[in-house]
Amino acid sequence: MNNQKPQKPTLSGQRFKTRKRDEKERFDPTQFQDCIIQGLTETGTDLEAVAKFLDASGAKLDYRRYAETLFDILVAGGMLAPGGTLADDMTRTNVCVFAAQEDLETMQAFAQVFNKLIRRYKYLEKGFEDEVKKLLLFLKGFSESERNKLAMLTGILLANGTLNASILNSLYNENLVKEGVSAAFAVKLFKSWINEKDINAVAVSLRKVNMDNRLMELFPANKQSVEHFSKYFTEAGLKELSEYVRNQQTIGARKELQKELQEQMSRGDPFKDIILYVKEEMKKNNISEQTVVAIIWSSVMSTVEWNKKEELVAEQAIKHLKQYSPLLAAFTTQGQSELTLLLKIQEYCYDNIHFMKAFQKIVVLFYKAEVLSEEPILKWYKDAHLAKGKSVFLEQMKKFVEWLKNAEEVSERFRPKTPTENVTC
């Protein structure tokens, strides 16, 4: 009897080495840098030749893996250490943005190098955006001349769409703002951006990334005022940017005013309190009476859910507007304000079809309530009306206007019993 235990099966055979292509390649930017710098040195300062070299090298060198190194070299002449300094033991090249002449024409030529490279190798787009964000955070590590060149280049690349305006978020870094680096950099950047396009194109780009209301953050909190921003950028030769920011602040103040007005109306606050608040906001934010009367009209009309039946909505509107006429009267002290209100009424009645037949009744109501006077109404009728619904509204107003013209005294207020029976409230 065999008492030996059966042997367990074992795996045996030849151990294969990992195939070369399966081995993970070691990250070595130094060798990549040497190849790029050697090529740039051979091309010299001919940027057309530089663009051709970079185009051809993409087929041999791993741009995707070493994008940061590539862009560091093209901007600063070598790989950048944290903080923005060049490592002493690394080879460098003078064929880069920082070693170039500090003028707009040279930076435009460098912008073309980046444009061609990124158009050819589309996958570099994200890497380049990340590179610029990093460079902006390193601004304190660069000389003033290097910052100026980078600012001009960035403005040009923003103008031609190579960069997205969201990269400007890096400028809001607390240390850069505190030391005035962000504001000084922004001057050069916006000058080159506006030079390539115009302030309207700049505004569109900023609005797309919700940065149109953040430009004052380029300054410390104690200097974030329209007056300081305007003075700083106007003196730097950027009056159009100053005016843009001033307009943006006014728009923001208008939105805030309208929001607060609607809340006060919904609470039923006394008109005297609302009038006092609005006048304070007008003074504080330099808002005109014409703008305010348009805001009040819009707020008043948005507080009601209007009847969908045309024959009922006019009666509802007259009842509602009669209640708010003292508020509107407080801000129609100028003829231009009255005309603004007339145009807003016309626009509203045209845009809301159920109000088409209510236009004349609203105007007569406001005439009786001393919100509107003869002169602005006559001017509106003669040549200041909008094209919207022109024929309909002029026909509605015809008899009332004739009555105004033929009245014995121009300043006499309208009474319900007039020679024109069709003029009713």
Order of alpha helices (4+ residues) and beta strands (2+ residues): alpha-alpha-alpha-alpha-alpha-alpha-alpha-alpha-alpha-alpha-alpha-alpha-alpha-alpha-alpha-alpha-alpha-alpha
